[in-house]
Amino acid sequence: MAIEIKEIQKFERIGAHSHIKGLGLDENLRALDVADGLVGQKKAREAAGVIVRMIKSGKMAGKGILIAGPPGTGKTAIAVAISKELGKDIPFVQVSASEFYSAEMKKTEALIQAMRKAIGVRIKERRFVLEGEVVGLDYNMVPNPYNPTQKIPESATLTLATKDEKRTFTVSGRLALQFLYQGIEVGDVIMIDKETGRIVKLGKSERAKKYDIGEETVEVPSGRIEKEKEFTYVVTLHDLDEANARRRGGLFSLFEPVSKEIDSEVREAVDEQVKRWVEEGRAELIPGVLFIDETHLMDIELFAFMNRAMESEMAPIIILASNRGFAKIRGTDIVSPHGIPLDLLDRLLIITTEPYSREEIKKIIEIRADESKIKLSEEALEMLTDLGEKNSLRYAVQLLAPAYELAKLRNSDKIEVEDVKKASELFVDVSQSSSYLKKWEEKMLAQ
């Protein structure tokens, strides 16, 4: 008989770099050609490997990281890989600098919230949980109400098994979305908090038929699926801030979302509470990764605030990304490398990325096609590689989906040269778009 499990009231989205498992380095920190979802950028990956060792040994206090390079050279991928190398519970928060400018809150408040979202607290409690090997997982997919062109799970049927028991559960859409986000599949051993719906992936079952190289295998649990045991989960400081702010807001705050500015008193109380938990052995602080893209859009006030925040004992690992050369620091007339003040640049370890080679572009297209379960003929792959080399890697990867749709119109499940050619005629790249604008400039609306 299927039973209902409570869901966690939080929307999770599936990340674009969820296939990345790490930096793809050997034991001597040498980058492998293709490993852990990464291709090429060996110098940058090896530099990131050294930084990971510094973080783990506590030698990154007061420092930050800047990843600089042309567009489409894997800056975000390297930031994601750093967080993966630090551990599976490490919070990873990705924002664009433009997101700090909002009518709802001050820009420094937006930066504080982003930083506190990137600091985790691992809490230990005794809870009633469901624990076992996933032996069945079927999703009921429906159109996304916010974007009908995409599909999300409305519900799922989950079957768990131990050495002594096997049970089937019906789970809600939000819980099913967490399964997708965490990559839960048949053969994984998981633990679910019955009250909150929090999920912990313990590892791959020792009797699973397939698993990734280096993936941790665990013994299938024995006894009953439903049991009481110590449950370890991670929340962020921002989660605790919001919960505290709601409690202090009185009855009517229960009906309003806590999305505006949070009082400093609330944060101070949360910090004190977390410190007590740590001293009592009930919790552990986990500095995560805050990745800020388009760093040149930050202004001098935000840079000054970040400079001070880096020295805090409760600061995340801050990774900035820039594709700019010399640019004006926003809010000033000063020109600086990457549009970042020199006093902040002095505190950053700078990693550079370079354009991909033809072979690397080809391999990345293969990986992306494989992730999307798209078959490519060798000739189509070569043509996409040509487009990636001539135009951009992002353009070539973007053409995969429309080319596949064109292939399906021919009742084929494999992309051929004609599909890539047609897709490239229908969808232009940036340089072709610029030529189009110049051709029809007089007919376009001006600012």
Contacts in CASP RR format, 6 or more apart in sequence:
PFRMAT RR
TARGET T0000
AUTHOR 0000-0000-0000
METHOD contacts of the structure
MODEL  1
MAIEIKEIQKFERIGAHSHIKGLGLDENLRALDVADGLVGQKKAREAAGV
IVRMIKSGKMAGKGILIAGPPGTGKTAIAVAISKELGKDIPFVQVSASEF
YSAEMKKTEALIQAMRKAIGVRIKERRFVLEGEVVGLDYNMVPNPYNPTQ
KIPESATLTLATKDEKRTFTVSGRLALQFLYQGIEVGDVIMIDKETGRIV
KLGKSERAKKYDIGEETVEVPSGRIEKEKEFTYVVTLHDLDEANARRRGG
LFSLFEPVSKEIDSEVREAVDEQVKRWVEEGRAELIPGVLFIDETHLMDI
ELFAFMNRAMESEMAPIIILASNRGFAKIRGTDIVSPHGIPLDLLDRLLI
ITTEPYSREEIKKIIEIRADESKIKLSEEALEMLTDLGEKNSLRYAVQLL
APAYELAKLRNSDKIEVEDVKKASELFVDVSQSSSYLKKWEEKMLAQ
2 157 0 8 1.000
2 168 0 8 1.000
2 169 0 8 1.000
2 170 0 8 1.000
3 169 0 8 1.000
3 170 0 8 1.000
4 169 0 8 1.000
4 170 0 8 1.000
4 171 0 8 1.000
4 172 0 8 1.000
5 130 0 8 1.000
5 169 0 8 1.000
5 170 0 8 1.000
5 171 0 8 1.000
5 172 0 8 1.000
5 175 0 8 1.000
5 192 0 8 1.000
5 194 0 8 1.000
5 197 0 8 1.000
6 194 0 8 1.000
6 195 0 8 1.000
6 196 0 8 1.000
6 197 0 8 1.000
7 171 0 8 1.000
7 172 0 8 1.000
7 173 0 8 1.000
7 174 0 8 1.000
7 175 0 8 1.000
7 197 0 8 1.000
8 174 0 8 1.000
8 175 0 8 1.000
8 178 0 8 1.000
8 196 0 8 1.000
8 197 0 8 1.000
8 198 0 8 1.000
9 174 0 8 1.000
10 174 0 8 1.000
11 174 0 8 1.000
11 177 0 8 1.000
12 174 0 8 1.000
12 177 0 8 1.000
12 178 0 8 1.000
12 181 0 8 1.000
13 181 0 8 1.000
14 177 0 8 1.000
14 180 0 8 1.000
14 181 0 8 1.000
15 181 0 8 1.000
17 76 0 8 1.000
17 77 0 8 1.000
17 80 0 8 1.000
18 181 0 8 1.000
18 183 0 8 1.000
19 37 0 8 1.000
19 367 0 8 1.000
19 371 0 8 1.000
20 36 0 8 1.000
20 37 0 8 1.000
20 38 0 8 1.000
20 77 0 8 1.000
20 80 0 8 1.000
20 81 0 8 1.000
20 84 0 8 1.000
21 36 0 8 1.000
21 37 0 8 1.000
21 81 0 8 1.000
21 84 0 8 1.000
21 212 0 8 1.000
22 36 0 8 1.000
22 37 0 8 1.000
22 38 0 8 1.000
22 81 0 8 1.000
22 84 0 8 1.000
22 85 0 8 1.000
23 31 0 8 1.000
23 36 0 8 1.000
23 38 0 8 1.000
23 45 0 8 1.000
23 48 0 8 1.000
23 49 0 8 1.000
23 52 0 8 1.000
23 78 0 8 1.000
23 81 0 8 1.000
23 82 0 8 1.000
23 84 0 8 1.000
23 85 0 8 1.000
24 31 0 8 1.000
24 32 0 8 1.000
24 35 0 8 1.000
24 36 0 8 1.000
24 37 0 8 1.000
24 38 0 8 1.000
24 45 0 8 1.000
24 81 0 8 1.000
25 31 0 8 1.000
25 32 0 8 1.000
25 35 0 8 1.000
25 45 0 8 1.000
25 46 0 8 1.000
25 49 0 8 1.000
26 32 0 8 1.000
29 46 0 8 1.000
29 49 0 8 1.000
29 50 0 8 1.000
29 53 0 8 1.000
30 42 0 8 1.000
30 46 0 8 1.000
31 38 0 8 1.000
31 40 0 8 1.000
31 41 0 8 1.000
31 42 0 8 1.000
31 43 0 8 1.000
31 45 0 8 1.000
31 46 0 8 1.000
33 39 0 8 1.000
33 40 0 8 1.000
34 40 0 8 1.000
34 363 0 8 1.000
34 367 0 8 1.000
36 81 0 8 1.000
36 84 0 8 1.000
37 367 0 8 1.000
38 45 0 8 1.000
38 77 0 8 1.000
38 78 0 8 1.000
38 81 0 8 1.000
39 356 0 8 1.000
39 360 0 8 1.000
39 363 0 8 1.000
39 364 0 8 1.000
39 367 0 8 1.000
40 356 0 8 1.000
40 357 0 8 1.000
40 360 0 8 1.000
41 73 0 8 1.000
41 74 0 8 1.000
41 78 0 8 1.000
41 353 0 8 1.000
41 354 0 8 1.000
41 356 0 8 1.000
43 352 0 8 1.000
43 354 0 8 1.000
44 67 0 8 1.000
44 78 0 8 1.000
44 351 0 8 1.000
44 352 0 8 1.000
44 353 0 8 1.000
44 354 0 8 1.000
45 78 0 8 1.000
45 81 0 8 1.000
47 349 0 8 1.000
47 351 0 8 1.000
48 78 0 8 1.000
48 81 0 8 1.000
48 82 0 8 1.000
48 85 0 8 1.000
48 351 0 8 1.000
49 82 0 8 1.000
49 85 0 8 1.000
51 60 0 8 1.000
51 65 0 8 1.000
51 82 0 8 1.000
51 349 0 8 1.000
51 351 0 8 1.000
52 82 0 8 1.000
52 85 0 8 1.000
52 86 0 8 1.000
54 60 0 8 1.000
55 86 0 8 1.000
55 317 0 8 1.000
56 86 0 8 1.000
60 317 0 8 1.000
61 311 0 8 1.000
62 310 0 8 1.000
62 311 0 8 1.000
62 315 0 8 1.000
62 347 0 8 1.000
63 310 0 8 1.000
63 347 0 8 1.000
63 348 0 8 1.000
63 349 0 8 1.000
64 310 0 8 1.000
64 317 0 8 1.000
64 318 0 8 1.000
64 319 0 8 1.000
64 320 0 8 1.000
64 347 0 8 1.000
64 348 0 8 1.000
64 349 0 8 1.000
65 82 0 8 1.000
65 317 0 8 1.000
65 318 0 8 1.000
65 319 0 8 1.000
65 320 0 8 1.000
65 348 0 8 1.000
65 349 0 8 1.000
65 350 0 8 1.000
65 351 0 8 1.000
66 295 0 8 1.000
66 319 0 8 1.000
66 320 0 8 1.000
66 321 0 8 1.000
66 322 0 8 1.000
66 338 0 8 1.000
66 340 0 8 1.000
66 345 0 8 1.000
66 348 0 8 1.000
66 349 0 8 1.000
66 350 0 8 1.000
66 351 0 8 1.000
67 75 0 8 1.000
67 78 0 8 1.000
67 79 0 8 1.000
67 319 0 8 1.000
67 320 0 8 1.000
67 321 0 8 1.000
67 322 0 8 1.000
67 350 0 8 1.000
67 351 0 8 1.000
67 352 0 8 1.000
67 353 0 8 1.000
68 75 0 8 1.000
68 321 0 8 1.000
68 322 0 8 1.000
68 323 0 8 1.000
68 338 0 8 1.000
68 350 0 8 1.000
68 351 0 8 1.000
68 352 0 8 1.000
68 353 0 8 1.000
69 75 0 8 1.000
69 322 0 8 1.000
69 323 0 8 1.000
69 352 0 8 1.000
69 353 0 8 1.000
69 354 0 8 1.000
70 323 0 8 1.000
70 353 0 8 1.000
70 354 0 8 1.000
70 355 0 8 1.000
71 323 0 8 1.000
71 392 0 8 1.000
71 394 0 8 1.000
72 392 0 8 1.000
72 393 0 8 1.000
72 394 0 8 1.000
73 353 0 8 1.000
73 354 0 8 1.000
73 355 0 8 1.000
73 356 0 8 1.000
74 353 0 8 1.000
75 293 0 8 1.000
75 321 0 8 1.000
75 323 0 8 1.000
75 353 0 8 1.000
76 94 0 8 1.000
76 291 0 8 1.000
76 293 0 8 1.000
76 321 0 8 1.000
78 351 0 8 1.000
78 353 0 8 1.000
79 92 0 8 1.000
79 94 0 8 1.000
79 289 0 8 1.000
79 291 0 8 1.000
79 319 0 8 1.000
79 321 0 8 1.000
80 92 0 8 1.000
80 291 0 8 1.000
82 289 0 8 1.000
82 317 0 8 1.000
82 319 0 8 1.000
83 90 0 8 1.000
83 91 0 8 1.000
83 92 0 8 1.000
83 288 0 8 1.000
83 289 0 8 1.000
84 90 0 8 1.000
86 288 0 8 1.000
86 289 0 8 1.000
86 317 0 8 1.000
88 201 0 8 1.000
89 120 0 8 1.000
89 122 0 8 1.000
89 234 0 8 1.000
89 286 0 8 1.000
90 286 0 8 1.000
90 288 0 8 1.000
90 289 0 8 1.000
91 117 0 8 1.000
91 118 0 8 1.000
91 119 0 8 1.000
91 120 0 8 1.000
91 234 0 8 1.000
91 236 0 8 1.000
91 286 0 8 1.000
91 288 0 8 1.000
91 289 0 8 1.000
91 316 0 8 1.000
92 118 0 8 1.000
92 288 0 8 1.000
92 289 0 8 1.000
92 291 0 8 1.000
93 114 0 8 1.000
93 117 0 8 1.000
93 118 0 8 1.000
93 288 0 8 1.000
93 289 0 8 1.000
93 290 0 8 1.000
93 291 0 8 1.000
93 316 0 8 1.000
94 291 0 8 1.000
94 293 0 8 1.000
95 114 0 8 1.000
95 290 0 8 1.000
95 291 0 8 1.000
95 292 0 8 1.000
95 293 0 8 1.000
96 292 0 8 1.000
96 293 0 8 1.000
96 294 0 8 1.000
96 297 0 8 1.000
97 292 0 8 1.000
97 293 0 8 1.000
97 294 0 8 1.000
97 295 0 8 1.000
97 296 0 8 1.000
97 297 0 8 1.000
97 298 0 8 1.000
97 302 0 8 1.000
98 294 0 8 1.000
98 297 0 8 1.000
99 110 0 8 1.000
99 114 0 8 1.000
100 107 0 8 1.000
100 110 0 8 1.000
100 111 0 8 1.000
100 114 0 8 1.000
100 298 0 8 1.000
100 302 0 8 1.000
101 107 0 8 1.000
101 110 0 8 1.000
102 110 0 8 1.000
104 259 0 8 1.000
104 260 0 8 1.000
105 113 0 8 1.000
105 260 0 8 1.000
105 261 0 8 1.000
106 261 0 8 1.000
107 299 0 8 1.000
107 301 0 8 1.000
107 302 0 8 1.000
108 301 0 8 1.000
108 302 0 8 1.000
108 305 0 8 1.000
109 261 0 8 1.000
109 262 0 8 1.000
111 302 0 8 1.000
111 305 0 8 1.000
111 306 0 8 1.000
111 309 0 8 1.000
112 267 0 8 1.000
112 309 0 8 1.000
113 238 0 8 1.000
113 241 0 8 1.000
113 262 0 8 1.000
114 290 0 8 1.000
114 292 0 8 1.000
115 290 0 8 1.000
115 309 0 8 1.000
115 315 0 8 1.000
115 316 0 8 1.000
115 318 0 8 1.000
116 236 0 8 1.000
116 237 0 8 1.000
116 238 0 8 1.000
116 241 0 8 1.000
116 267 0 8 1.000
117 236 0 8 1.000
117 237 0 8 1.000
117 238 0 8 1.000
117 290 0 8 1.000
118 236 0 8 1.000
118 287 0 8 1.000
118 288 0 8 1.000
118 289 0 8 1.000
118 290 0 8 1.000
118 316 0 8 1.000
118 317 0 8 1.000
119 236 0 8 1.000
119 237 0 8 1.000
119 285 0 8 1.000
119 286 0 8 1.000
119 287 0 8 1.000
119 288 0 8 1.000
119 314 0 8 1.000
119 315 0 8 1.000
119 316 0 8 1.000
120 234 0 8 1.000
120 235 0 8 1.000
120 236 0 8 1.000
120 237 0 8 1.000
120 285 0 8 1.000
120 286 0 8 1.000
120 287 0 8 1.000
120 288 0 8 1.000
121 234 0 8 1.000
121 235 0 8 1.000
121 236 0 8 1.000
121 237 0 8 1.000
121 240 0 8 1.000
121 274 0 8 1.000
121 277 0 8 1.000
121 283 0 8 1.000
121 284 0 8 1.000
121 285 0 8 1.000
121 286 0 8 1.000
122 232 0 8 1.000
122 233 0 8 1.000
122 234 0 8 1.000
122 283 0 8 1.000
122 284 0 8 1.000
122 285 0 8 1.000
122 286 0 8 1.000
123 232 0 8 1.000
123 233 0 8 1.000
123 234 0 8 1.000
123 235 0 8 1.000
123 277 0 8 1.000
123 282 0 8 1.000
123 283 0 8 1.000
124 230 0 8 1.000
124 231 0 8 1.000
124 232 0 8 1.000
124 281 0 8 1.000
124 282 0 8 1.000
124 283 0 8 1.000
125 230 0 8 1.000
125 231 0 8 1.000
125 233 0 8 1.000
125 282 0 8 1.000
126 228 0 8 1.000
126 229 0 8 1.000
126 230 0 8 1.000
126 231 0 8 1.000
127 193 0 8 1.000
127 194 0 8 1.000
127 195 0 8 1.000
127 228 0 8 1.000
127 229 0 8 1.000
127 230 0 8 1.000
127 231 0 8 1.000
128 193 0 8 1.000
128 194 0 8 1.000
128 195 0 8 1.000
128 226 0 8 1.000
128 227 0 8 1.000
128 228 0 8 1.000
129 191 0 8 1.000
129 192 0 8 1.000
129 193 0 8 1.000
129 194 0 8 1.000
129 226 0 8 1.000
129 227 0 8 1.000
129 228 0 8 1.000
129 229 0 8 1.000
129 231 0 8 1.000
130 160 0 8 1.000
130 169 0 8 1.000
130 191 0 8 1.000
130 192 0 8 1.000
130 194 0 8 1.000
130 225 0 8 1.000
130 226 0 8 1.000
131 160 0 8 1.000
131 162 0 8 1.000
131 189 0 8 1.000
131 190 0 8 1.000
131 191 0 8 1.000
131 192 0 8 1.000
131 202 0 8 1.000
131 221 0 8 1.000
131 225 0 8 1.000
131 227 0 8 1.000
131 229 0 8 1.000
132 160 0 8 1.000
132 161 0 8 1.000
132 162 0 8 1.000
132 189 0 8 1.000
132 190 0 8 1.000
132 191 0 8 1.000
132 220 0 8 1.000
132 221 0 8 1.000
132 225 0 8 1.000
133 160 0 8 1.000
133 161 0 8 1.000
133 162 0 8 1.000
133 187 0 8 1.000
133 188 0 8 1.000
133 189 0 8 1.000
133 205 0 8 1.000
133 207 0 8 1.000
133 220 0 8 1.000
133 221 0 8 1.000
134 158 0 8 1.000
134 159 0 8 1.000
134 160 0 8 1.000
134 184 0 8 1.000
134 185 0 8 1.000
134 186 0 8 1.000
134 187 0 8 1.000
134 188 0 8 1.000
134 189 0 8 1.000
134 190 0 8 1.000
135 159 0 8 1.000
135 160 0 8 1.000
135 161 0 8 1.000
135 166 0 8 1.000
135 186 0 8 1.000
135 187 0 8 1.000
136 157 0 8 1.000
136 158 0 8 1.000
136 159 0 8 1.000
136 186 0 8 1.000
137 156 0 8 1.000
137 157 0 8 1.000
137 158 0 8 1.000
137 159 0 8 1.000
137 179 0 8 1.000
137 184 0 8 1.000
137 185 0 8 1.000
137 186 0 8 1.000
138 156 0 8 1.000
138 157 0 8 1.000
139 153 0 8 1.000
139 155 0 8 1.000
139 156 0 8 1.000
139 176 0 8 1.000
139 180 0 8 1.000
140 153 0 8 1.000
140 154 0 8 1.000
140 155 0 8 1.000
140 156 0 8 1.000
140 157 0 8 1.000
140 176 0 8 1.000
141 151 0 8 1.000
141 152 0 8 1.000
141 153 0 8 1.000
141 154 0 8 1.000
142 151 0 8 1.000
142 152 0 8 1.000
142 153 0 8 1.000
142 154 0 8 1.000
143 149 0 8 1.000
143 150 0 8 1.000
143 151 0 8 1.000
143 152 0 8 1.000
144 150 0 8 1.000
144 151 0 8 1.000
144 152 0 8 1.000
152 173 0 8 1.000
152 177 0 8 1.000
153 173 0 8 1.000
153 176 0 8 1.000
153 177 0 8 1.000
153 179 0 8 1.000
153 180 0 8 1.000
154 173 0 8 1.000
154 176 0 8 1.000
155 170 0 8 1.000
155 171 0 8 1.000
155 172 0 8 1.000
155 173 0 8 1.000
155 176 0 8 1.000
156 170 0 8 1.000
156 171 0 8 1.000
156 173 0 8 1.000
156 175 0 8 1.000
156 176 0 8 1.000
156 179 0 8 1.000
157 168 0 8 1.000
157 169 0 8 1.000
157 170 0 8 1.000
157 171 0 8 1.000
158 168 0 8 1.000
158 169 0 8 1.000
158 170 0 8 1.000
158 171 0 8 1.000
158 179 0 8 1.000
159 166 0 8 1.000
159 167 0 8 1.000
159 168 0 8 1.000
159 169 0 8 1.000
160 166 0 8 1.000
160 167 0 8 1.000
160 169 0 8 1.000
160 190 0 8 1.000
160 225 0 8 1.000
161 167 0 8 1.000
161 220 0 8 1.000
161 225 0 8 1.000
162 220 0 8 1.000
162 221 0 8 1.000
162 222 0 8 1.000
162 223 0 8 1.000
162 224 0 8 1.000
162 225 0 8 1.000
163 220 0 8 1.000
163 221 0 8 1.000
163 222 0 8 1.000
163 223 0 8 1.000
164 222 0 8 1.000
164 223 0 8 1.000
164 224 0 8 1.000
165 223 0 8 1.000
165 224 0 8 1.000
165 225 0 8 1.000
166 225 0 8 1.000
167 225 0 8 1.000
171 179 0 8 1.000
175 197 0 8 1.000
175 199 0 8 1.000
178 184 0 8 1.000
178 197 0 8 1.000
178 199 0 8 1.000
179 199 0 8 1.000
182 199 0 8 1.000
182 201 0 8 1.000
183 201 0 8 1.000
184 190 0 8 1.000
184 199 0 8 1.000
184 201 0 8 1.000
186 208 0 8 1.000
187 204 0 8 1.000
187 205 0 8 1.000
187 208 0 8 1.000
187 209 0 8 1.000
188 201 0 8 1.000
188 202 0 8 1.000
188 203 0 8 1.000
188 204 0 8 1.000
188 205 0 8 1.000
188 208 0 8 1.000
189 201 0 8 1.000
189 202 0 8 1.000
189 203 0 8 1.000
189 204 0 8 1.000
189 205 0 8 1.000
189 218 0 8 1.000
189 220 0 8 1.000
189 221 0 8 1.000
190 199 0 8 1.000
190 200 0 8 1.000
190 201 0 8 1.000
190 202 0 8 1.000
191 199 0 8 1.000
191 200 0 8 1.000
191 202 0 8 1.000
191 231 0 8 1.000
192 198 0 8 1.000
192 199 0 8 1.000
192 200 0 8 1.000
193 199 0 8 1.000
193 231 0 8 1.000
193 233 0 8 1.000
194 226 0 8 1.000
196 233 0 8 1.000
198 231 0 8 1.000
198 233 0 8 1.000
200 231 0 8 1.000
200 232 0 8 1.000
200 233 0 8 1.000
202 218 0 8 1.000
203 215 0 8 1.000
203 216 0 8 1.000
203 217 0 8 1.000
203 218 0 8 1.000
204 211 0 8 1.000
204 212 0 8 1.000
204 215 0 8 1.000
204 216 0 8 1.000
204 217 0 8 1.000
204 218 0 8 1.000
205 217 0 8 1.000
205 218 0 8 1.000
205 220 0 8 1.000
206 217 0 8 1.000
206 218 0 8 1.000
206 219 0 8 1.000
206 220 0 8 1.000
207 220 0 8 1.000
208 217 0 8 1.000
211 217 0 8 1.000
234 286 0 8 1.000
237 267 0 8 1.000
237 270 0 8 1.000
237 271 0 8 1.000
237 274 0 8 1.000
237 314 0 8 1.000
240 270 0 8 1.000
240 273 0 8 1.000
240 274 0 8 1.000
241 262 0 8 1.000
241 266 0 8 1.000
241 267 0 8 1.000
241 270 0 8 1.000
242 258 0 8 1.000
242 262 0 8 1.000
244 266 0 8 1.000
244 269 0 8 1.000
244 270 0 8 1.000
245 253 0 8 1.000
245 258 0 8 1.000
245 262 0 8 1.000
245 263 0 8 1.000
245 266 0 8 1.000
246 253 0 8 1.000
246 254 0 8 1.000
246 258 0 8 1.000
248 266 0 8 1.000
271 314 0 8 1.000
274 283 0 8 1.000
274 285 0 8 1.000
277 283 0 8 1.000
278 284 0 8 1.000
278 285 0 8 1.000
285 314 0 8 1.000
287 314 0 8 1.000
287 315 0 8 1.000
287 316 0 8 1.000
287 317 0 8 1.000
288 316 0 8 1.000
288 317 0 8 1.000
289 316 0 8 1.000
289 317 0 8 1.000
289 319 0 8 1.000
290 316 0 8 1.000
290 317 0 8 1.000
290 318 0 8 1.000
290 319 0 8 1.000
291 319 0 8 1.000
291 321 0 8 1.000
292 298 0 8 1.000
292 318 0 8 1.000
292 319 0 8 1.000
292 320 0 8 1.000
292 321 0 8 1.000
293 321 0 8 1.000
294 321 0 8 1.000
294 322 0 8 1.000
295 320 0 8 1.000
295 321 0 8 1.000
295 322 0 8 1.000
295 338 0 8 1.000
295 339 0 8 1.000
295 340 0 8 1.000
296 322 0 8 1.000
296 324 0 8 1.000
296 327 0 8 1.000
296 330 0 8 1.000
296 338 0 8 1.000
296 339 0 8 1.000
296 340 0 8 1.000
297 330 0 8 1.000
298 306 0 8 1.000
298 330 0 8 1.000
299 329 0 8 1.000
299 330 0 8 1.000
299 331 0 8 1.000
300 329 0 8 1.000
300 330 0 8 1.000
300 331 0 8 1.000
300 332 0 8 1.000
300 341 0 8 1.000
303 329 0 8 1.000
303 340 0 8 1.000
303 341 0 8 1.000
303 344 0 8 1.000
304 341 0 8 1.000
306 318 0 8 1.000
306 344 0 8 1.000
307 341 0 8 1.000
307 343 0 8 1.000
307 344 0 8 1.000
307 347 0 8 1.000
309 315 0 8 1.000
310 318 0 8 1.000
310 347 0 8 1.000
320 340 0 8 1.000
320 348 0 8 1.000
322 338 0 8 1.000
322 339 0 8 1.000
322 340 0 8 1.000
324 338 0 8 1.000
324 339 0 8 1.000
325 337 0 8 1.000
325 338 0 8 1.000
325 339 0 8 1.000
326 335 0 8 1.000
326 336 0 8 1.000
326 337 0 8 1.000
326 338 0 8 1.000
326 339 0 8 1.000
327 335 0 8 1.000
327 336 0 8 1.000
327 338 0 8 1.000
327 339 0 8 1.000
328 334 0 8 1.000
328 335 0 8 1.000
328 336 0 8 1.000
328 339 0 8 1.000
329 335 0 8 1.000
329 336 0 8 1.000
329 339 0 8 1.000
329 340 0 8 1.000
329 341 0 8 1.000
330 339 0 8 1.000
334 341 0 8 1.000
336 342 0 8 1.000
336 345 0 8 1.000
337 345 0 8 1.000
338 345 0 8 1.000
340 348 0 8 1.000
356 364 0 8 1.000
356 393 0 8 1.000
358 385 0 8 1.000
358 389 0 8 1.000
361 385 0 8 1.000
361 388 0 8 1.000
361 389 0 8 1.000
361 393 0 8 1.000
361 396 0 8 1.000
362 381 0 8 1.000
362 382 0 8 1.000
362 385 0 8 1.000
364 393 0 8 1.000
364 397 0 8 1.000
365 376 0 8 1.000
365 381 0 8 1.000
365 384 0 8 1.000
365 385 0 8 1.000
365 388 0 8 1.000
365 393 0 8 1.000
365 396 0 8 1.000
365 397 0 8 1.000
365 400 0 8 1.000
366 376 0 8 1.000
366 381 0 8 1.000
368 397 0 8 1.000
368 400 0 8 1.000
369 375 0 8 1.000
369 376 0 8 1.000
369 381 0 8 1.000
369 400 0 8 1.000
369 415 0 8 1.000
372 400 0 8 1.000
372 401 0 8 1.000
372 404 0 8 1.000
374 400 0 8 1.000
374 401 0 8 1.000
374 404 0 8 1.000
374 415 0 8 1.000
375 413 0 8 1.000
375 414 0 8 1.000
375 415 0 8 1.000
376 384 0 8 1.000
376 414 0 8 1.000
376 415 0 8 1.000
377 414 0 8 1.000
377 415 0 8 1.000
377 416 0 8 1.000
377 417 0 8 1.000
379 416 0 8 1.000
379 417 0 8 1.000
380 403 0 8 1.000
380 415 0 8 1.000
380 416 0 8 1.000
380 417 0 8 1.000
380 419 0 8 1.000
380 420 0 8 1.000
383 417 0 8 1.000
383 420 0 8 1.000
383 421 0 8 1.000
384 396 0 8 1.000
384 399 0 8 1.000
384 400 0 8 1.000
384 403 0 8 1.000
384 420 0 8 1.000
385 396 0 8 1.000
387 395 0 8 1.000
387 396 0 8 1.000
387 399 0 8 1.000
387 420 0 8 1.000
387 424 0 8 1.000
387 429 0 8 1.000
388 395 0 8 1.000
388 396 0 8 1.000
391 429 0 8 1.000
391 430 0 8 1.000
391 431 0 8 1.000
392 429 0 8 1.000
392 430 0 8 1.000
395 429 0 8 1.000
395 430 0 8 1.000
398 427 0 8 1.000
399 420 0 8 1.000
399 423 0 8 1.000
399 424 0 8 1.000
399 427 0 8 1.000
400 415 0 8 1.000
402 423 0 8 1.000
402 426 0 8 1.000
402 427 0 8 1.000
403 415 0 8 1.000
403 419 0 8 1.000
403 420 0 8 1.000
403 422 0 8 1.000
403 423 0 8 1.000
404 415 0 8 1.000
404 419 0 8 1.000
406 415 0 8 1.000
406 419 0 8 1.000
406 422 0 8 1.000
406 423 0 8 1.000
407 413 0 8 1.000
407 414 0 8 1.000
407 415 0 8 1.000
407 416 0 8 1.000
407 419 0 8 1.000
410 419 0 8 1.000
428 436 0 8 1.000
437 444 0 8 1.000
END
